[in-house]
Amino acid sequence: MSDRPKILIVDDEPDVLLTLRMIFEAEGFDPLLAADGETALRRVDEELPDLVVLDIMMPVLDGWFVLAELGGRPTHPHVVVCSAKSGDEDRARARELGAAEYVTKPFEPDDLVTIMREVLARDRAHV
């Protein structure tokens, strides 16, 4: 059993998945991958990640559906939306659906890691 936080990366771009996996592993996280919303929901149920990095525009089930589904559960991982959609209405919708943070693509990987650590630290602050 690892004490490395499990991070589910959900994005339909293979390059994004692989790049973030390498960065997150190097930063001490245990990354899991999903290329669509349906797979993401299954992985959340099977793997119980601590945090989900979620793209919005994806095939099968989009990120909005996944975010709404996770937000409707009594317990769910933190979600950091990571999307090319940069409008204020998208940010507001993500917050309403329960996203902890919203990061706009393109982004600096170091900035995303910092945000993830801050979100995960919120749990420890409330224990």
C-alpha positions as CSV (number, residue, x, y, z in Angstrom):
1,M,0.0,0.0,0.0
2,S,1.5,3.3,-1.1
3,D,1.2,6.6,0.7
4,R,1.6,8.4,-2.6
5,P,-1.6,10.3,-3.5
6,K,-3.5,8.6,-6.4
7,I,-4.2,11.1,-9.2
8,L,-6.6,10.1,-12.0
9,I,-5.7,12.0,-15.2
10,V,-8.7,12.2,-17.6
11,D,-8.0,13.5,-21.1
12,D,-8.6,12.2,-24.6
13,E,-5.2,13.4,-25.8
14,P,-2.6,10.5,-25.5
15,D,0.3,13.0,-25.3
16,V,-1.3,14.9,-22.4
17,L,-1.9,11.6,-20.5
18,L,1.6,10.4,-21.0
19,T,3.3,13.7,-20.2
20,L,1.2,14.3,-17.1
21,R,1.8,10.7,-16.0
22,M,5.6,11.2,-16.2
23,I,5.5,14.6,-14.4
24,F,3.2,13.3,-11.6
25,E,5.3,10.2,-11.0
26,A,8.4,12.4,-10.7
27,E,6.5,14.6,-8.2
28,G,5.6,11.7,-6.0
29,F,2.1,10.9,-7.1
30,D,0.6,7.6,-8.2
31,P,-1.0,8.5,-11.6
32,L,-3.9,6.6,-13.1
33,L,-5.1,7.2,-16.7
34,A,-8.5,7.5,-18.5
35,A,-9.1,8.7,-22.0
36,D,-12.8,9.3,-21.7
37,G,-15.5,10.0,-19.1
38,E,-16.9,6.5,-19.0
39,T,-13.5,5.0,-18.2
40,A,-12.9,7.8,-15.7
41,L,-16.0,7.0,-13.7
42,R,-15.1,3.3,-13.7
43,R,-11.6,4.0,-12.5
44,V,-12.9,6.3,-9.7
45,D,-15.0,3.4,-8.5
46,E,-12.2,0.8,-8.8
47,E,-9.2,2.8,-7.7
48,L,-10.6,5.5,-5.3
49,P,-8.2,8.3,-6.4
50,D,-7.5,11.2,-4.1
51,L,-7.8,13.7,-6.9
52,V,-9.0,13.8,-10.5
53,V,-7.5,16.0,-13.2
54,L,-10.4,16.3,-15.6
55,D,-10.6,17.6,-19.1
56,I,-14.0,18.8,-20.3
57,M,-14.1,18.2,-24.0
58,M,-13.9,14.4,-24.5
59,P,-15.7,11.6,-26.3
60,V,-18.2,9.1,-24.9
61,L,-19.0,11.1,-21.7
62,D,-17.7,14.6,-21.4
63,G,-16.1,16.2,-18.4
64,W,-19.3,18.0,-17.4
65,F,-21.2,14.7,-17.1
66,V,-18.3,13.2,-15.1
67,L,-18.2,16.2,-12.8
68,A,-21.9,16.2,-12.2
69,E,-21.9,12.5,-11.6
70,L,-19.0,12.7,-9.0
71,G,-20.6,15.7,-7.3
72,G,-23.8,13.8,-6.8
73,R,-22.1,11.1,-4.8
74,P,-21.8,11.2,-1.0
75,T,-18.1,10.8,-1.1
76,H,-15.9,11.6,-4.1
77,P,-12.4,12.7,-5.0
78,H,-11.4,16.3,-5.4
79,V,-11.5,17.4,-9.0
80,V,-9.3,19.9,-10.7
81,V,-10.7,20.8,-14.1
82,C,-8.0,21.2,-16.8
83,S,-9.6,22.5,-20.0
84,A,-9.1,24.7,-23.0
85,K,-12.5,26.2,-22.3
86,S,-11.6,29.5,-20.6
87,G,-14.8,31.4,-20.3
88,D,-16.1,32.7,-16.9
89,E,-19.3,30.7,-17.4
90,D,-17.3,27.5,-17.7
91,R,-15.4,28.3,-14.5
92,A,-18.6,29.1,-12.7
93,R,-20.3,25.9,-14.0
94,A,-17.3,23.8,-12.8
95,R,-17.5,25.4,-9.4
96,E,-21.3,24.8,-9.2
97,L,-20.7,21.1,-10.1
98,G,-18.1,20.7,-7.3
99,A,-14.7,21.3,-8.9
100,A,-12.0,22.4,-6.4
101,E,-10.0,24.3,-9.0
102,Y,-10.1,25.2,-12.7
103,V,-6.9,25.3,-14.8
104,T,-6.9,26.6,-18.4
105,K,-4.9,24.9,-21.1
106,P,-2.2,25.5,-22.0
107,F,-0.7,25.5,-18.5
108,E,2.6,25.1,-16.8
109,P,3.0,21.6,-15.3
110,D,4.6,23.0,-12.2
111,D,1.6,25.3,-11.7
112,L,-0.8,22.3,-12.0
113,V,1.3,20.3,-9.5
114,T,1.2,23.2,-7.0
115,I,-2.6,23.5,-7.4
116,M,-3.0,19.8,-6.9
117,R,-0.8,19.8,-3.7
118,E,-2.9,22.8,-2.4
119,V,-6.2,20.9,-3.0
120,L,-4.9,17.7,-1.4
121,A,-3.6,19.8,1.6
122,R,-7.1,21.0,2.3
123,D,-8.1,17.5,3.5
124,R,-5.2,17.4,5.9
125,A,-6.1,20.9,7.2
126,H,-9.6,19.7,8.1
127,V,-8.6,16.4,9.9
